[in-house]
Amino acid sequence: MELRTQIKKLSLWIFVIPFITVNLCLFISVNYHIFDNTFFSVDQIGRSGPTFPYFDGGVSISRTARTFPAYLVFKPGMIITSILLIIYWIKTNRIINNYQNDENKKNLFKILGIISAIFLIIHSIFLGIKFDHDLYKFFRRFVLLSFIIFEIIAQSLLVYKFFKIKNILKEDINRYVLVLKIILVTILVLVAIISLPIVVQSGNAHLKHALEWNYFAGVIFFYFLTFLFWKKS
């Protein structure tokens, strides 16, 4: 299968799988009563009142995903996504090298993207494991933050690389989508910088939750744009 087609398909799955995963966990959390008196009865911590957290921040992704039975959806969904991400970064590195006639170059975005995916796997594995120790809590936050930081840097470097070689790629890409990718990555970076003081402070729970849901949507939307970015073979 032609490499460009492979990347298009990978990108679409990287967007669809996590989007469905987190929103299915949200559905389970809000509609917990459906599962009452069954084997899949929702843990009390994972239950939530009616909410649309993208707007009202009524619940966090972590709360909807870390308890039974939601973690049966979240963990495999995120691990599969992480594996697809690793494949995506490897193939994207390869296709750029093909255009530049440099088969063996390991671009920085590939390394950071793979590291980010590994952190997502670690986060998925440890989510929901209860261990009341400050060091363990710090470890979980560190892993999640590392995933976000490495992912955003990898996306930024990749978009910059696309912009630099856009004239070489011009027959195979949609330039309008490249502009959208630049705008999206710029917004993600700016929001990360601006929201940092809010995130590190206590309080503002609803604002943090809404930010979390929308930021996650923005990160994976990058891959939907990648699906549109490459023209069909």
C-alpha positions, -999 to 999 in steps of 0.1 A, spaced: 0 0 0 13 35 -9 28 52 21 7 83 18 -25 62 19 -13 44 49 -7 77 68 -41 90 58 -58 58 72 -36 58 104 -45 95 110 -82 89 108 -80 60 133 -59 81 156 -87 107 157 -117 83 158 -106 58 184 -97 82 212 -127 105 204 -151 76 207 -132 62 237 -134 93 260 -170 101 250 -181 65 256 -166 68 291 -185 100 295 -217 83 284 -211 55 310 -205 81 337 -236 102 330 -259 72 323 -246 50 351 -282 40 360 -284 19 329 -258 -4 343 -274 -7 378 -280 -43 391 -257 -57 364 -222 -70 364 -211 -36 349 -225 -15 377 -206 18 377 -183 26 406 -196 55 428 -165 76 420 -171 73 383 -208 84 384 -217 119 373 -248 141 370 -260 154 336 -231 174 321 -215 184 288 -180 189 301 -167 206 269 -189 236 280 -196 233 317 -166 213 329 -189 192 351 -165 162 352 -129 154 343 -117 128 317 -99 110 345 -130 106 367 -150 92 338 -123 68 328 -105 55 359 -132 34 375 -150 1 365 -164 -5 339 -152 26 320 -115 16 323 -124 -15 303 -130 9 274 -104 36 281 -73 15 287 -74 -6 255 -86 24 235 -57 46 246 -31 17 242 -43 10 207 -41 47 199 -6 48 213 5 20 191 -10 36 161 8 69 170 41 51 171 35 37 136 23 71 124 55 89 135 77 62 120 59 63 86 57 101 86 94 103 92 99 79 63 77 98 39 94 131 46 128 114 41 116 100 8 107 135 -4 141 148 7 160 118 -6 175 110 28 164 76 38 182 72 72 175 106 89 157 104 122 138 137 125 133 151 160 95 150 156 97 113 152 116 107 184 94 131 205 62 117 190 72 81 199 82 92 234 48 109 238 30 77 227 50 57 253 40 81 280 3 77 269 7 39 273 22 43 308 -6 67 318 -33 43 305 -18 13 324 -16 31 357 -49 50 355 -73 37 381 -46 20 402 -51 32 438 -19 39 457 -21 66 484 14 80 482 25 115 472 53 102 450 29 80 430 5 109 425 34 130 413 44 102 389 10 100 374 8 138 368 44 138 354 35 111 329 3 128 317 21 162 315 50 146 296 26 130 271 10 164 264 43 183 262 61 159 239 30 155 217 26 192 212 63 197 205 63 168 180 32 182 162 48 217 161 81 204 147 62 184 121 41 213 109 73 235 107 89 208 86 59 206 63 60 244 59 97 243 51 93 217 23 58 227 11 71 234 -24 85 199 -26 52 184 -14 29 208 -33 15 181 -57 6 158 -29 -8 180 -1 -37 204 5 -21 238 13 -53 251 29 -52 222 54 -15 230 61 -26 265 71 -53 250 94 -27 228 110 -4 257 117 -33 277 132 -43 247 154 -8 240 167 -3 277 174 -36 278 194 -26 246 213 8 261 223 -7 295 233 -35 279 253 -9 257 271 12 287 281 -17 309 291 -35 282 311 -4 270 330 -10 294 359 -46 283 362 -37 246 361 -11 247 389 -33 267 412 -60 250 434 -97 257 426 -113 265 393 -122 228 389 -149 233 363 -126 256 342 -98 230 343 -121 202 333 -136 221 304 -100 230 293 -90 193 296 -118 181 274 -113 207 247 -76 205 247 -77 168 243 -101 173 213 -77 198 198 -47 174 201 -65 146 183 -81 169 158 -46 174 145 -48 139 131 -81 145 114 -65 174 96 -36 151 87 -62 128 70 -73 158 49 -38 171 44 -25 143 22 -41 140 -12 -53 106 -24 -27 85 -42 
